[in-house]
Amino acid sequence: MRVFVTGATGFIGSAVVRELIGAGHQVVGLARSDTAAASLREAGAEVHRGSLDDPDSLRSAATASDGVVHLAFKHDFAALASAGAADLSAIETIGTALAGSGKPFVVSSAMLAVTPGRATTEEDPADPRSPGAHRVASENTAIALAERGVRSSVLRLAPSVHGRGDHAFVPALIGVAREKGVSAFIGDGVNRWAAVHRIDAARLFRLALEDAPAGARLHGVGDEGVPFRDIAEVIGRHLDLPVVGISREEADAHFGWLAHFASGDFPASSTLTQKLLGWRPVQPALIPDLDGGHYFDEGALRTPTP
């Protein structure tokens, strides 16, 4: 299958590209820069120059493909509404190009788009009141494409997609701990984060491309809910720092833009996804991955900016 992949050089996308090529698919990756293009060629993929802001480029690549995996997203925590709008526009453009073809279109989403505080399942719709409200329109639009002759599916990823090269929430927490001199949790620290290893997630994207039925919602979840205190304790142990509980009132000053995520309760299940596609997470879970030590190499830490 000739597969067009957006976000193909990202932390998750690069693993998806390798997974697809390893399974015998031909990959065409979207590249905004010469650096991204070189990375794709090195991985064995073809290069399609363009960006999420270039609908003609997205349209032409989607039309020439046998299927699309959409992973690109503008991760700007200071402008989530506009990032969501750009994502929606890209999905609409690609969806229109695929309409009536029966081709697969796998759209990446986030577990944060579902109501927090309980173990959400694939049957739960996206919630406009959720922390991931900027993803709701994209999810609903992708699912609706099933009625237009597209084998569309949405793959919600756990808040922590971990593994070597991670530069999202966990490295940011490690950076905060280094700066503050303590590894903190909020309240009693029993709020939970779902998690998945990026290699397991990449395999799920491939399975969704190959076999997910039209209109399916899928969950990329290995750990259903890791208590935040457990994460803080591993960070404290590896950095040789005290592990302390702080109040919600102190959280904003301590964690900055991460405070909302550090206090959130985001458990989720992938039982239905595993049954539907025969997917099983086999890579290390979040705590063993942290305990492996690679997250604490100074050169490995790249704290994202909001």
NULUM-760761 format. One record per residue (C-alpha): x, z, y; residue number from 1. Coordinates in steps of 0.2 Angstrom, whole numbers, m for minus. Example, Ala and Ser with C-alpha at 12.3 -4.5 7.8 and 13.67 -1.06 7.14 Angstrom:
+-------+-------+-------+-----+
!    c1 !    c3 !    c2 !   i !
+-------+-------+-------+-----+
!    62 !    39 !   m22 !   1 !
!    68 !    36 !    m5 !   2 !
+-------+-------+-------+-----+
***
This chain:
+-------+-------+-------+-----+
!    c1 !    c3 !    c2 !   i !
+-------+-------+-------+-----+
!     0 !     0 !     0 !   1 !
!     6 !    m4 !    17 !   2 !
!     4 !    12 !    27 !   3 !
!     4 !    14 !    46 !   4 !
!    10 !    32 !    51 !   5 !
!     9 !    39 !    68 !   6 !
!    20 !    54 !    71 !   7 !
!    31 !    47 !    58 !   8 !
!    47 !    56 !    64 !   9 !
!    40 !    73 !    67 !  10 !
!    43 !    88 !    57 !  11 !
!    28 !    85 !    45 !  12 !
!    28 !    66 !    48 !  13 !
!    46 !    63 !    42 !  14 !
!    41 !    72 !    26 !  15 !
!    26 !    61 !    24 !  16 !
!    36 !    46 !    26 !  17 !
!    48 !    51 !    12 !  18 !
!    33 !    56 !     1 !  19 !
!    25 !    39 !     4 !  20 !
!    40 !    29 !     1 !  21 !
!    45 !    39 !   m14 !  22 !
!    28 !    35 !   m22 !  23 !
!    30 !    16 !   m19 !  24 !
!    21 !    13 !    m3 !  25 !
!    28 !     3 !    11 !  26 !
!    28 !    13 !    27 !  27 !
!    27 !     7 !    45 !  28 !
!    31 !    21 !    57 !  29 !
!    26 !    22 !    76 !  30 !
!    41 !    24 !    87 !  31 !
!    42 !    28 !   105 !  32 !
!    61 !    28 !   107 !  33 !
!    76 !    20 !   100 !  34 !
!    81 !    36 !    92 !  35 !
!    64 !    37 !    83 !  36 !
!    66 !    19 !    78 !  37 !
!    83 !    22 !    71 !  38 !
!    77 !    38 !    61 !  39 !
!    63 !    27 !    53 !  40 !
!    75 !    13 !    48 !  41 !
!    87 !    26 !    40 !  42 !
!    72 !    33 !    30 !  43 !
!    68 !    16 !    24 !  44 !
!    52 !    13 !    34 !  45 !
!    48 !    m2 !    46 !  46 !
!    47 !     1 !    64 !  47 !
!    32 !    m2 !    76 !  48 !
!    36 !     1 !    94 !  49 !
!    22 !    10 !   104 !  50 !
!    14 !    26 !   108 !  51 !
!    m3 !    36 !   108 !  52 !
!    m5 !    29 !   126 !  53 !
!    m4 !    11 !   120 !  54 !
!   m20 !     6 !   112 !  55 !
!   m15 !   m12 !   109 !  56 !
!     0 !    m6 !    99 !  57 !
!   m11 !     6 !    89 !  58 !
!   m24 !    m8 !    86 !  59 !
!   m12 !   m21 !    80 !  60 !
!    m3 !    m9 !    68 !  61 !
!   m19 !    m3 !    61 !  62 !
!   m26 !   m20 !    58 !  63 !
!   m10 !   m26 !    49 !  64 !
!   m10 !   m10 !    37 !  65 !
!   m19 !    m6 !    21 !  66 !
!   m21 !    12 !    27 !  67 !
!   m17 !    24 !    41 !  68 !
!   m10 !    42 !    42 !  69 !
!   m12 !    49 !    59 !  70 !
!    m1 !    64 !    63 !  71 !
!     5 !    61 !    81 !  72 !
!    m1 !    74 !    94 !  73 !
!     5 !    79 !   111 !  74 !
!     9 !    97 !   108 !  75 !
!     8 !   103 !   126 !  76 !
!     0 !   120 !   126 !  77 !
!    m2 !   119 !   145 !  78 !
!   m13 !   104 !   144 !  79 !
!   m22 !   105 !   128 !  80 !
!   m38 !    97 !   134 !  81 !
!   m29 !    81 !   139 !  82 !
!   m19 !    81 !   123 !  83 !
!   m35 !    82 !   114 !  84 !
!   m42 !    68 !   124 !  85 !
!   m27 !    57 !   120 !  86 !
!   m29 !    61 !   101 !  87 !
!   m47 !    56 !   102 !  88 !
!   m44 !    40 !   110 !  89 !
!   m31 !    35 !    97 !  90 !
!   m43 !    39 !    83 !  91 !
!   m57 !    29 !    91 !  92 !
!   m44 !    14 !    93 !  93 !
!   m38 !    15 !    75 !  94 !
!   m55 !    18 !    68 !  95 !
!   m62 !     3 !    77 !  96 !
!   m48 !    m8 !    70 !  97 !
!   m52 !    m2 !    53 !  98 !
!   m71 !    m2 !    54 !  99 !
!   m80 !   m11 !    39 ! 100 !
!   m63 !   m13 !    29 ! 101 !
!   m65 !     2 !    17 ! 102 !
!   m47 !     6 !    21 ! 103 !
!   m41 !    24 !    21 ! 104 !
!   m38 !    33 !    37 ! 105 !
!   m31 !    51 !    36 ! 106 !
!   m32 !    61 !    52 ! 107 !
!   m22 !    77 !    54 ! 108 !
!   m31 !    92 !    62 ! 109 !
!   m28 !   111 !    63 ! 110 !
!   m36 !   126 !    55 ! 111 !
!   m37 !   133 !    72 ! 112 !
!   m52 !   121 !    75 ! 113 !
!   m63 !   132 !    64 ! 114 !
!   m70 !   149 !    68 ! 115 !
!   m57 !   162 !    65 ! 116 !
!   m58 !   179 !    57 ! 117 !
!   m64 !   174 !    40 ! 118 !
!   m57 !   164 !    26 ! 119 !
!   m63 !   147 !    31 ! 120 !
!   m67 !   133 !    19 ! 121 !
!   m67 !   114 !    19 ! 122 !
!   m86 !   115 !    21 ! 123 !
!   m85 !   124 !    38 ! 124 !
!   m87 !   112 !    52 ! 125 !
!   m76 !   111 !    67 ! 126 !
!   m81 !   125 !    80 ! 127 !
!   m81 !   121 !    99 ! 128 !
!   m79 !   139 !   102 ! 129 !
!   m63 !   140 !    92 ! 130 !
!   m45 !   141 !    98 ! 131 !
!   m43 !   123 !    92 ! 132 !
!   m58 !   117 !   102 ! 133 !
!   m47 !   102 !   109 ! 134 !
!   m47 !    96 !    91 ! 135 !
!   m66 !    96 !    88 ! 136 !
!   m71 !    79 !    95 ! 137 !
!   m57 !    71 !    85 ! 138 !
!   m62 !    79 !    69 ! 139 !
!   m80 !    74 !    71 ! 140 !
!   m76 !    56 !    76 ! 141 !
!   m64 !    54 !    61 ! 142 !
!   m78 !    60 !    49 ! 143 !
!   m91 !    49 !    57 ! 144 !
!   m80 !    34 !    54 ! 145 !
!   m86 !    35 !    35 ! 146 !
!  m102 !    28 !    41 ! 147 !
!   m93 !    13 !    49 ! 148 !
!   m85 !     8 !    33 ! 149 !
!   m69 !    17 !    34 ! 150 !
!   m63 !    29 !    20 ! 151 !
!   m59 !    42 !    33 ! 152 !
!   m54 !    60 !    30 ! 153 !
!   m48 !    75 !    40 ! 154 !
!   m33 !    86 !    34 ! 155 !
!   m33 !   103 !    43 ! 156 !
!   m16 !   111 !    42 ! 157 !
!   m13 !   129 !    42 ! 158 !
!    m6 !   137 !    58 ! 159 !
!    11 !   139 !    50 ! 160 !
!    18 !   123 !    42 ! 161 !
!    35 !   130 !    37 ! 162 !
!    51 !   124 !    29 ! 163 !
!    68 !   118 !    35 ! 164 !
!    68 !   110 !    52 ! 165 !
!    52 !   120 !    58 ! 166 !
!    52 !   122 !    77 ! 167 !
!    34 !   129 !    79 ! 168 !
!    27 !   146 !    79 ! 169 !
!    38 !   155 !    67 ! 170 !
!    54 !   150 !    76 ! 171 !
!    46 !   154 !    92 ! 172 !
!    42 !   172 !    86 ! 173 !
!    60 !   174 !    80 ! 174 !
!    66 !   168 !    98 ! 175 !
!    55 !   182 !   106 ! 176 !
!    62 !   195 !    94 ! 177 !
!    79 !   190 !    99 ! 178 !
!    75 !   191 !   117 ! 179 !
!    65 !   207 !   117 ! 180 !
!    76 !   217 !   104 ! 181 !
!    61 !   221 !    93 ! 182 !
!    51 !   212 !    81 ! 183 !
!    33 !   216 !    86 ! 184 !
!    15 !   214 !    78 ! 185 !
!    m1 !   218 !    88 ! 186 !
!   m12 !   233 !    83 ! 187 !
!   m10 !   237 !    65 ! 188 !
!    m4 !   219 !    61 ! 189 !
!   m17 !   215 !    47 ! 190 !
!   m22 !   199 !    56 ! 191 !
!   m18 !   185 !    44 ! 192 !
!   m10 !   167 !    46 ! 193 !
!   m13 !   154 !    33 ! 194 !
!     2 !   144 !    29 ! 195 !
!     9 !   129 !    19 ! 196 !
!    26 !   122 !    15 ! 197 !
!    28 !   105 !    24 ! 198 !
!    33 !    97 !     7 ! 199 !
!    17 !   102 !    m1 ! 200 !
!     8 !    96 !    15 ! 201 !
!    16 !    79 !    14 ! 202 !
!    11 !    77 !    m4 ! 203 !
!    m7 !    81 !     1 ! 204 !
!    m7 !    68 !    14 ! 205 !
!    m2 !    55 !     1 ! 206 !
!   m15 !    61 !   m11 ! 207 !
!   m28 !    60 !     3 ! 208 !
!   m23 !    42 !     7 ! 209 !
!   m24 !    37 !   m11 ! 210 !
!   m39 !    46 !   m17 ! 211 !
!   m49 !    56 !    m4 ! 212 !
!   m67 !    51 !    m3 ! 213 !
!   m75 !    45 !    14 ! 214 !
!   m80 !    59 !    25 ! 215 !
!   m69 !    72 !    16 ! 216 !
!   m63 !    88 !    25 ! 217 !
!   m47 !    94 !    17 ! 218 !
!   m36 !   110 !    19 ! 219 !
!   m17 !   110 !    19 ! 220 !
!   m16 !   128 !    14 ! 221 !
!    m4 !   137 !     2 ! 222 !
!    m4 !   155 !     8 ! 223 !
!   m23 !   159 !    11 ! 224 !
!   m18 !   173 !    23 ! 225 !
!    m1 !   181 !    26 ! 226 !
!    m3 !   198 !    36 ! 227 !
!     6 !   196 !    53 ! 228 !
!    15 !   212 !    50 ! 229 !
!    23 !   205 !    35 ! 230 !
!    30 !   191 !    45 ! 231 !
!    36 !   203 !    59 ! 232 !
!    45 !   214 !    45 ! 233 !
!    54 !   199 !    38 ! 234 !
!    60 !   194 !    55 ! 235 !
!    65 !   212 !    59 ! 236 !
!    75 !   214 !    43 ! 237 !
!    85 !   198 !    45 ! 238 !
!    89 !   201 !    63 ! 239 !
!    92 !   219 !    60 ! 240 !
!    79 !   224 !    74 ! 241 !
!    66 !   238 !    74 ! 242 !
!    49 !   232 !    69 ! 243 !
!    36 !   239 !    81 ! 244 !
!    17 !   239 !    84 ! 245 !
!    11 !   235 !   102 ! 246 !
!    m6 !   235 !   109 ! 247 !
!   m16 !   220 !   113 ! 248 !
!   m14 !   225 !   132 ! 249 !
!     5 !   223 !   130 ! 250 !
!     4 !   207 !   120 ! 251 !
!     4 !   195 !   134 ! 252 !
!    19 !   202 !   142 ! 253 !
!    29 !   203 !   126 ! 254 !
!    24 !   187 !   117 ! 255 !
!    19 !   176 !   132 ! 256 !
!    10 !   160 !   127 ! 257 !
!    11 !   165 !   109 ! 258 !
!     1 !   181 !   112 ! 259 !
!   m16 !   173 !   107 ! 260 !
!    m8 !   166 !    91 ! 261 !
!     1 !   182 !    87 ! 262 !
!   m16 !   192 !    88 ! 263 !
!   m27 !   179 !    79 ! 264 !
!   m34 !   180 !    62 ! 265 !
!   m33 !   163 !    54 ! 266 !
!   m36 !   164 !    35 ! 267 !
!   m41 !   149 !    25 ! 268 !
!   m44 !   143 !     8 ! 269 !
!   m39 !   126 !     0 ! 270 !
!   m49 !   129 !   m16 ! 271 !
!   m60 !   114 !   m14 ! 272 !
!   m46 !   102 !    m9 ! 273 !
!   m36 !   107 !   m24 ! 274 !
!   m51 !   104 !   m35 ! 275 !
!   m55 !    87 !   m27 ! 276 !
!   m37 !    80 !   m27 ! 277 !
!   m28 !    89 !   m40 ! 278 !
!   m16 !    96 !   m27 ! 279 !
!    m6 !   112 !   m31 ! 280 !
!     6 !   120 !   m18 ! 281 !
!    22 !   122 !   m28 ! 282 !
!    35 !   125 !   m14 ! 283 !
!    40 !   143 !    m8 ! 284 !
!    27 !   153 !     1 ! 285 !
!    30 !   158 !    19 ! 286 !
!    38 !   175 !    16 ! 287 !
!    50 !   169 !     2 ! 288 !
!    54 !   154 !    14 ! 289 !
!    58 !   166 !    28 ! 290 !
!    68 !   177 !    16 ! 291 !
!    78 !   162 !    11 ! 292 !
!    88 !   164 !    28 ! 293 !
!    88 !   147 !    35 ! 294 !
!    76 !   151 !    49 ! 295 !
!    89 !   163 !    56 ! 296 !
!   103 !   151 !    58 ! 297 !
!   106 !   150 !    77 ! 298 !
!   107 !   132 !    76 ! 299 !
!    91 !   130 !    67 ! 300 !
!    80 !   138 !    81 ! 301 !
!    72 !   127 !    93 ! 302 !
!    58 !   137 !   102 ! 303 !
!    44 !   125 !   108 ! 304 !
!    39 !   126 !   126 ! 305 !
!    21 !   128 !   131 ! 306 !
+-------+-------+-------+-----+
***
